[in-house]
Amino acid sequence: MTLRGLRRAWDRITIYLPIMLMGVLALGTYWLARTTPDAPQAKGERAVRHDVDYFLRGFSIKSFTRQGRLKSELQGTEARHYPDTDTLEIDDPRVRSYGEQGAVTVATARHAISNADGSQVQLIGDAVVTREVPGPKSPPKLELSGQFLHIYNNDERVKSDQRVTLKRGGDQFEGDNMDYDNLSRVLELRGRVRGVLQPRPEPAK
């Protein structure tokens, strides 16, 4: 396959990647960190320890637009906040986001770690992000999976130092690590990289 053909394939696969990853995964964790009251400060100084100051179990948090439309929902079996690092850890996170055009984005993993403002979110263990648009003429389902995905929302960047897989319809690409920069629209797969492109059907005459 020519270099031009590969570039076109990457363009088809990555066109929806920033929509899937940027902002969706941080939304629910941001609300958790900001809407839960802070623990009262103890008098006097004491050594900083990595202890939980509050937790949630079997929770579900929904976010709505100003018009009342469901925008996203975050679920998890348990969430723990650590004041020394100001991070939120979530077990069995499941984030579902609904776009204005009907697109549904779902992100799942065994664990998730978010900083206080949601600018960085780490999906750990069987991380899968999918985006699907209902309808007969909609683009194929897009899926990004791996054991670790690190999302930098402010920089619009997604990184992973572990093997990742990109799927779009019958096309599939894999690499030992990934760096995607949405600002420059550059996706890099490094290490042992391989890909499979399915032939496109000929247009009807």
N, C-alpha and C positions, 0 to 999 in steps of 0.2 A: 504494500500500500504506500502511496506517495505521502510526502510530508504534508502537502495541502489537504489530502484526504483525512489524515489524522487530526489536523487542526480543526477541520470542520466537524469531526466527530466529537472532539473536546468541547467545541462550542455548543453542540446539541446537548451534551450531557450536563454541562455546568451552567446553563442559562438560568436554571431555577435554584441552584445551590445557595446563593446568598439569601433568597427569599425563605428557604427552608430553615436556615441556621441562625441568621442574624436577628436577634431580638426575641424570637419565639421562646427559646429555652431560658432566657433570663427573666421573662415577664413574671412568671409565677413565683420564682425564688425571690425576686425583688419585692413583691407584695408581702411575702412571708416575713422577710427581714424588716420591712418598714411598718407593717400594720400590727405586729406583736409588740406590746409594751416592753420597754427596757427594764431589766432587773434593777432594783434599788442598789445604790452604791453603799458599800459598807464603810464605816468610819475607820480611819487609820490605814496604814499601808501594810500590805501583805504580798507574799510572793505570787507572781502571776502563774496560774496553772491552766492546763488545757482541760477545763471542765465545762460541762453543759450547764447553761443558765436557764434554758427553757426548751421544751420539746413539744411536738404535736404528733398525734397518732391517728391513723385512719382518716386523714384530712382530705378535703377537696376545696380548692379555691377557684372561683370563676371570675373572669374579667369581662365587662360589657362595654360596648361603645356608648356614646351619648344618646344614640337612637334606641338603645335597649337591646341591640343584637349581641348575642354571645360571641365574644372575641377569642377567648382562650380559657382552658381549664387545666389546672395542675392537680394531680393526685399523687399520693404516696402513702406507704404504710407507716413511715415514721420520719420526722424531721428533727434535727438537733442543731441548736445554735451555740457556737463557741465564742465567748466574748474576747478571749485573748487574741484570736486571729480575725474576729468579726466575720466568720464564715458560717454558712448553713449547709449541713449535710443531709441528704434525702435518700431514703431507702426505697427501692422500686419506684422511681419517678416515672410518671407518664404525663406528657404535655400534649395537649391537643389544641391546635389553632385553626380558626376558620377565617379564610380570606373573603374579601368583598365579592369576588367572582366565583365563590363556591369552592375554592381550593381548600383541601384539608391537609394539614401538616401534623404528623404525629412523631414524637420523640420519646424513646424508652431506653432504659438502661437498668443495671442492677443498683447503681449508686450515682448520685450527682453531688457536686460541690460547687457552691456559688459564693463569691465575695459579697460584701454588704450591698453594693449598688447594682449587682447583676451584670457588671461590665465583663466579668470572666466567669464562664461556666464550664465545668469539666464533667463529661459523661464517662462513667467508668464501668466496664464489664458489660459485654453484649449490647453495646450502644447501637441503636438503629434509628435513623431519621428517614421518614418517608413523606412524599408529597404527591397527592393525587387530586386531579380535577375531574369531577363527574361529567359525563356526557359522551356521546358516541364519537365526536370529533376532537376530543380533548387529547393533549399530549400524553405519551406513555407515563406510567407511574415511575417516579424517581426515588431511588433508595441509596442511602449512604450508611455503611455499617463498619464496625470495628470494635476493638476492645477499649479504645480510648479516643475521645474527641475533645479538644480544648478550643472553646469558642471565645474570641476576643471581640466583644460587641463594639466597643468604641473605635477600634482599628478596622472593623469589618474583616476579620481574619479568622481562619479556622486552621488549626494545626493538629497533627498527630505524629508521635514518634513510634507508633506501632502500625501494623499492617491494616490497610483499609480497602474497602471494596465499593466501587461506584457502579450502580446498575440503572439503566434507563431502557425500559422495554427489554429487548433481547440483547442489547449492548452491555458489555461489562468490562471494567478496568480495575486492576489491582496494583498496589504498590506497598513497599515496606514502610514508608512514611509519607505524609502529605503536608503540603503548605498551600493554602488557598488565600489569595489576596483579592478581595472583592473590589477594592479601589482601582487596582491595576488590571483586574479581570485575568489574573494569571493563576493557573492551577499547576502545581508541581507534584508529581509522583516520583519518588526516588527509590533506589534499591532494586529489588527484583520486580520489575514492572512488566505486566503483560495485559493484553486487551483482546477482546473478541467483539467484532462488529458484524451484525447481521445485515445481509443485503436488503436494500430498500426496494419495495415493490414498484414496478413501473407504473407511471400515471396512466389512467384510462384515456384512450384516444376517442 
